[in-house]
Amino acid sequence: MPSREWKLDRDGFFILPRAVDTAVIERLLVLFDEAFTDQSQSVLARSSRGHVYAARNLIDAIPEVSTVWQNSLMLNVLREVLGEKFGLVRALFFDKPPERTWNLPWHKDTSIAVKDKQASSSAFSRPTIKAGVPHVIACDEVLSQMLTLRIHLDEVTDENGPLRVIPGSHLSSQSDGVGADNAVTIHANPGDVLVMRPLISHASGLSLEGTLRHRRILHLEFAATETLADGYQWHDFVPPS
């Protein structure tokens, strides 16, 4: 059986089963519900007809986001891939609520959250503000030293708009990998973690009509080092305690 590291190098992703306990998942769902209800916190939730489908700034608003990944299983993966000086740099929440579903076309995650810095740089481009936080598009060199952990808070089946990924497309911002016709659908149980490179091409479709299933995800991005080129700084950098 291929090692996790070999699969990550070859495909750009793998599943880490049962990485988060059921009690922790249930606690996270309660915390998210409370945070999205109280918009006085630094969470900025995007909602439609009362259903929250995305939220940013979770590191500042929900302390547990900075600790949920700090168990032996996930820490081992992060250290094996990124080394000893890694840290959490961004945390997002996604949901596909029943009756308020959405889809996402093929894309790669190239945007990073930084402190306010507008210096000219060949490593960073297209500065924007998202939910009050400066973001830039990072070069391949930066993105190749990052890793994403997507913690599944619900069972994911074909019914609730699962993520699809293209193996091998993570090698650069221009890489097509094996092509969309050979994309892999990510099914998961609550507590399973999708480990993936930001540059992997991924997409998701609509949930099936009539479903009662949510598809809630805690999306965590990690960087190998606190240092960025040209005086840029991560907006947040949370090392393991």
C-alpha positions in Angstrom: 0.0 0.0 0.0 1.4 3.4 -0.9 2.5 5.6 2.0 0.5 8.8 2.8 3.5 11.0 1.8 3.9 9.1 -1.5 0.2 9.5 -2.3 0.3 13.2 -1.5 3.4 13.7 -3.8 1.7 11.7 -6.6 -1.9 12.7 -6.3 -2.0 15.9 -4.2 -4.4 14.5 -1.6 -5.3 11.6 0.7 -8.0 10.9 3.3 -7.1 10.6 7.0 -10.0 8.5 8.4 -11.4 9.1 11.9 -8.9 11.8 12.7 -11.3 13.8 14.9 -13.5 12.3 17.7 -17.3 12.4 17.4 -17.5 14.5 20.6 -15.2 17.1 19.2 -17.2 17.2 15.9 -20.4 17.8 17.9 -18.7 20.5 20.0 -17.5 22.3 16.9 -21.0 22.3 15.4 -22.4 24.0 18.6 -19.6 26.6 18.6 -20.2 27.4 14.9 -23.9 27.8 15.5 -23.2 30.2 18.4 -20.6 32.2 16.5 -22.8 32.6 13.4 -25.7 33.7 15.5 -23.6 36.4 17.3 -22.3 38.5 14.6 -20.6 40.8 17.1 -17.7 38.5 17.0 -15.0 38.7 14.3 -16.6 35.9 12.2 -18.1 37.2 9.0 -20.7 34.7 7.9 -22.3 34.6 4.5 -25.9 33.4 4.6 -28.9 33.0 2.4 -32.4 33.0 3.9 -31.0 32.3 7.3 -28.7 29.5 6.3 -25.0 30.1 6.8 -23.0 28.6 3.9 -19.5 30.2 4.5 -17.6 32.0 7.2 -14.1 33.5 7.6 -11.9 34.8 10.4 -12.4 31.7 12.5 -9.0 31.8 14.1 -9.8 35.1 15.9 -13.4 34.2 16.8 -13.3 30.5 17.9 -10.3 29.5 20.0 -11.0 25.8 19.4 -10.2 26.2 15.7 -6.5 26.7 16.8 -6.5 23.4 18.8 -8.8 20.9 17.1 -5.9 19.9 14.7 -3.5 19.4 17.5 -3.9 15.7 18.1 -1.2 13.2 17.4 -2.6 12.0 14.1 -2.9 15.4 12.4 0.3 16.8 14.0 2.3 13.8 12.6 1.0 14.5 9.1 1.7 18.2 9.3 5.2 17.6 10.6 5.9 14.9 8.0 4.9 17.2 5.2 5.8 20.7 6.3 8.5 20.2 8.9 8.8 21.5 12.4 8.2 25.2 11.9 4.7 25.1 10.5 1.6 27.0 11.6 -2.1 27.5 10.9 -2.6 30.5 8.7 -6.3 30.5 7.8 -9.5 28.9 8.8 -12.8 28.8 6.9 -16.2 27.2 7.3 -18.4 25.9 4.4 -21.8 24.3 4.4 -24.3 23.2 1.8 -27.6 23.6 3.7 -30.6 21.5 2.7 -32.7 23.5 0.1 -30.0 26.2 -0.1 -27.3 24.3 -2.0 -24.6 25.7 -4.3 -21.9 24.5 -6.6 -18.3 25.5 -7.3 -16.5 25.3 -10.6 -13.0 23.9 -11.0 -10.4 26.0 -9.3 -7.2 26.0 -7.3 -6.7 27.7 -3.9 -4.2 30.5 -4.6 -5.3 33.3 -2.3 -3.6 33.8 1.1 -4.5 36.1 4.0 -1.8 38.6 4.9 -1.2 41.7 7.0 -1.7 45.0 5.2 1.2 45.1 2.8 1.1 46.6 -0.7 4.8 46.4 -1.6 5.7 45.4 -5.1 6.6 41.7 -5.3 7.0 39.0 -7.9 5.8 36.5 -5.3 2.4 38.1 -4.6 -0.2 39.9 -6.8 -3.8 41.1 -7.1 -4.3 42.4 -3.6 -7.9 42.3 -2.4 -9.9 42.6 0.9 -12.0 39.7 2.0 -14.2 40.1 5.1 -11.9 43.0 6.2 -8.7 41.0 5.8 -6.1 41.7 3.1 -5.5 38.8 0.7 -3.1 38.3 -2.2 -2.5 35.7 -4.9 0.6 33.7 -3.9 3.2 32.3 -6.3 3.6 28.5 -6.8 6.7 28.5 -4.5 4.7 29.7 -1.5 1.7 27.5 -2.3 3.8 24.4 -2.7 4.9 24.8 0.9 1.3 24.8 2.2 -1.1 22.1 3.2 -4.9 22.1 3.7 -6.8 19.9 6.2 -10.6 19.7 5.6 -12.3 18.3 8.6 -15.7 16.8 7.7 -18.4 17.6 10.2 -21.1 15.5 8.3 -21.2 12.3 6.3 -20.5 13.2 2.7 -22.2 11.1 0.0 -23.2 11.8 -3.6 -26.4 13.3 -2.0 -24.9 16.4 -0.5 -22.6 17.8 -3.2 -19.2 16.2 -2.4 -15.9 17.7 -3.4 -14.2 16.4 -6.5 -10.4 16.6 -7.0 -8.1 16.0 -10.0 -5.1 13.8 -9.1 -1.8 15.2 -10.1 -3.1 18.7 -10.7 -1.2 20.1 -7.6 2.2 20.2 -9.2 1.8 23.8 -10.4 -0.8 26.5 -11.0 -0.9 25.4 -14.6 -1.0 21.6 -14.1 -4.1 19.7 -15.3 -3.1 16.4 -13.7 -5.0 13.4 -15.1 -7.8 15.7 -16.3 -11.4 16.4 -15.1 -12.7 13.2 -16.7 -10.6 11.2 -14.2 -11.5 13.3 -11.1 -12.0 11.6 -7.8 -15.1 12.1 -5.7 -14.4 12.6 -2.0 -16.8 10.6 0.2 -16.3 10.9 4.0 -17.6 10.2 7.5 -17.8 12.8 10.2 -14.3 13.2 11.6 -12.5 12.1 8.4 -10.0 14.7 7.2 -9.1 15.4 3.6 -5.4 16.3 3.4 -4.7 18.2 0.2 -2.3 20.6 -1.5 -3.8 24.1 -2.2 -2.9 23.8 -5.9 -4.9 20.7 -6.6 -7.9 21.4 -8.9 -11.2 20.9 -7.1 -14.9 21.5 -7.6 -18.2 20.5 -6.2 -21.8 20.2 -7.6 -25.2 20.8 -6.2 -26.7 18.7 -3.5 -29.5 16.4 -4.8 -33.0 17.8 -4.7 -34.9 16.8 -1.5 -31.9 16.0 0.5 -31.9 16.6 4.3 -28.1 16.5 4.5 -25.8 19.3 5.3 -22.2 19.3 4.0 -20.3 21.2 6.7 -16.5 21.5 6.5 -13.8 23.1 8.7 -11.2 24.2 6.2 -7.7 24.8 7.7 -4.7 26.0 5.8 -1.1 25.6 7.1 2.3 27.0 6.0 5.7 25.5 6.5 7.3 28.7 7.8 6.3 32.0 9.3 8.5 33.8 6.9 7.2 35.3 3.6 9.1 37.1 0.8 9.5 40.8 0.3 8.4 41.8 3.8 4.9 40.3 3.6 3.5 38.6 6.7 0.8 36.1 7.3 -2.4 37.6 8.7 -2.3 34.8 11.3 0.3 32.2 12.2 -0.6 29.8 14.9 2.2 27.2 15.6 1.4 24.0 17.6 1.4 24.5 21.3 
